[in-house]
Amino acid sequence: MSVELITTDGIFALDGGEWQVTNNIWIVGDDREVIVFDAAHDHEAIVSAINGRRVAAIVLTHGHNDHINAAVPLRDAVDAPILLHPSDRMLWDVVWPSEAPDRALSPGERLSAGGHELSVVHTPGHSPGCCSFHDAAADTVFTGDTLFCGGPGATGRSFSDEATILHSIRDQLLALPDHTVVHTGHGDSTTIGAERDGVLARAAELGL
């Protein structure tokens, strides 16, 4: 399985604040067909990396602006559907009030591209509609901003909750084998095993 990383830079904006961020965009598939995970900041850079391949779907890990602000122009450029969990539609509408995702992500469904399948796992907490995407055959999971190298994604802003994200990681992601590679929405990749003890310790601190 081909997993390609593209990074783009831009602004994350929420609750009246703005932060400069570097986003990871993951392209998964083969030399003919791919899925694009997240559409951040610069659709032209993503189109260049796709390099003429068929895009089966533009899959959004969640609805924060820095993960979706290139989604509509990317859709127009590559003629692929945008998929988003419906619980994050309110975040989408802030960025794209006159547009709509093409289809809702459903937990348990399978996404296919380039002969590989990824299962959709609903992992709320960073936002209500956060999803992760597990490729069991490749021992890989794409977690967006749910799980990073160093622990859970940020909470404490609108529509986020620390207890919820810890439940999601503990019950869904830590159920995967320790050697599972975790590809994140920002920063370095990690493994389930590398993050397990820290997540469980924080959950214990909160009495979860």
C-alpha positions in Angstrom: 0.0 0.0 0.0 1.2 3.5 -0.9 1.0 6.1 1.8 2.2 9.5 0.8 2.4 12.6 3.1 1.9 16.1 1.9 2.1 19.0 4.3 0.6 22.5 3.9 0.7 25.6 6.1 -2.1 27.9 7.1 -4.4 29.2 9.8 -6.5 27.2 12.3 -9.3 29.5 13.6 -11.8 28.7 16.3 -13.5 30.6 19.1 -12.1 33.9 18.0 -8.5 32.7 18.0 -6.1 32.0 15.2 -3.0 29.8 15.1 -0.4 29.1 12.4 -0.3 25.4 11.8 1.2 22.8 9.5 -1.2 20.1 8.4 -0.6 16.6 7.3 -2.6 15.4 4.2 -2.4 11.6 3.6 -2.8 10.1 0.1 -3.5 6.4 0.3 -3.8 3.9 -2.6 -1.7 2.9 -5.6 -0.4 4.4 -8.9 -4.0 4.5 -10.3 -6.4 5.3 -7.5 -6.2 7.0 -4.2 -8.1 8.4 -1.2 -7.1 11.8 0.1 -7.4 12.2 3.9 -8.1 15.9 4.7 -7.9 18.9 2.4 -5.8 21.6 4.1 -5.0 25.2 3.0 -3.7 24.6 -0.6 -5.6 22.5 -3.0 -3.0 23.0 -5.8 -0.3 21.3 -3.7 -2.6 18.3 -3.2 -3.6 18.1 -6.8 0.1 18.1 -7.7 0.7 15.2 -5.4 -2.3 13.2 -6.8 -0.5 13.5 -10.1 -3.4 12.5 -12.3 -4.6 9.5 -10.4 -8.3 8.9 -9.8 -9.5 10.1 -6.4 -12.1 7.7 -4.9 -12.9 10.2 -2.1 -11.8 13.3 -0.2 -12.2 12.1 3.3 -12.3 14.6 6.1 -11.1 13.4 9.5 -13.2 16.2 11.1 -14.6 19.6 10.4 -12.1 22.1 11.8 -11.3 24.8 9.2 -7.7 23.8 8.8 -8.7 20.3 7.6 -11.5 21.4 5.2 -10.6 24.8 3.8 -9.3 23.3 0.5 -12.0 20.7 0.2 -14.3 22.4 -2.3 -11.6 23.6 -4.8 -10.0 20.1 -4.5 -13.3 18.5 -5.3 -13.7 20.8 -8.3 -10.2 19.9 -9.5 -10.3 16.1 -9.2 -14.1 15.4 -9.4 -14.3 13.4 -6.2 -16.9 13.3 -3.4 -16.2 14.9 -0.1 -17.0 12.7 3.0 -17.6 14.1 6.5 -19.3 12.8 9.6 -22.6 14.6 10.0 -21.9 15.6 13.6 -19.3 18.1 12.3 -21.6 19.8 9.8 -21.8 22.9 12.0 -18.1 23.3 11.6 -18.2 22.7 7.9 -20.9 25.4 7.5 -18.7 28.1 9.0 -16.2 27.6 6.2 -18.4 26.5 3.4 -21.9 28.0 4.1 -23.0 27.7 0.4 -21.6 24.2 -0.2 -22.2 20.7 1.2 -20.3 17.5 1.7 -21.3 14.9 -0.8 -21.8 12.0 1.6 -21.8 11.3 5.3 -19.2 9.0 6.9 -20.8 6.1 8.7 -19.0 4.2 11.5 -18.2 0.7 10.4 -18.3 1.4 6.7 -15.3 0.5 4.5 -13.5 2.9 2.1 -11.6 1.3 -0.8 -8.9 2.6 -3.1 -6.0 1.0 -4.9 -7.0 -2.5 -3.7 -7.0 -1.6 0.0 -9.8 -1.1 2.5 -10.0 1.2 5.5 -12.7 0.9 8.1 -14.3 4.1 9.5 -14.1 4.4 13.3 -16.0 7.2 15.0 -13.6 8.8 17.6 -15.3 11.9 18.9 -13.8 14.3 21.5 -11.6 16.7 19.6 -14.8 17.5 17.8 -18.1 15.5 17.7 -17.6 14.1 14.3 -14.0 13.1 14.5 -13.2 9.8 12.7 -10.2 7.6 12.4 -9.5 5.1 9.5 -8.0 1.7 10.1 -6.3 -0.3 7.5 -6.0 -3.7 9.2 -4.0 -5.3 6.4 -1.4 -2.6 6.6 -1.4 -2.3 10.4 -2.0 1.5 10.0 -4.6 3.9 11.3 -5.1 7.5 10.3 -6.3 9.5 13.4 -6.6 13.1 12.3 -6.5 15.2 15.5 -7.7 12.4 17.8 -4.4 10.8 18.7 -1.0 12.4 18.2 2.6 11.5 18.8 2.5 12.5 22.5 -1.1 11.8 23.3 -4.7 12.9 22.7 -5.7 15.8 20.5 -6.6 19.2 22.0 -9.8 19.7 24.0 -11.1 22.7 25.9 -12.5 24.6 22.9 -16.0 24.6 21.4 -17.5 21.2 20.7 -14.6 19.3 22.3 -14.3 17.3 25.5 -11.4 15.6 27.2 -13.3 12.7 28.7 -14.9 11.9 25.4 -11.6 11.9 23.5 -10.0 9.6 26.1 -13.0 7.2 25.9 -12.6 7.2 22.1 -8.9 6.5 22.2 -9.1 3.9 25.0 -12.1 2.0 23.7 -11.5 2.3 19.9 -7.8 3.0 19.1 -6.1 1.2 22.0 -8.0 -1.9 20.9 -5.7 -2.1 18.0 -2.3 -3.9 18.2 0.6 -2.0 19.7 2.6 -2.2 16.5 -0.2 -0.3 14.6 1.3 2.8 12.9 -0.6 6.0 13.7 -0.6 8.7 11.0 -1.7 11.9 12.5 -3.3 15.2 11.4 -0.2 17.3 12.5 3.3 16.3 13.4 5.1 13.0 13.5 3.6 9.5 13.2 3.7 7.2 16.2 2.4 3.8 17.2 -0.5 2.6 19.4 2.0 1.0 21.8 4.0 4.2 22.2 0.8 6.2 23.2 -0.9 3.5 25.3 0.5 4.2 28.8 0.1 7.9 28.6 -3.5 7.7 27.5 -4.4 5.2 30.2 -2.6 7.2 32.9 -4.6 10.4 32.0 -7.9 8.4 31.8 -7.1 7.0 35.3 -6.4 10.6 36.6 -9.9 11.6 35.5 -11.5 8.5 37.0 -12.5 7.1 33.6 
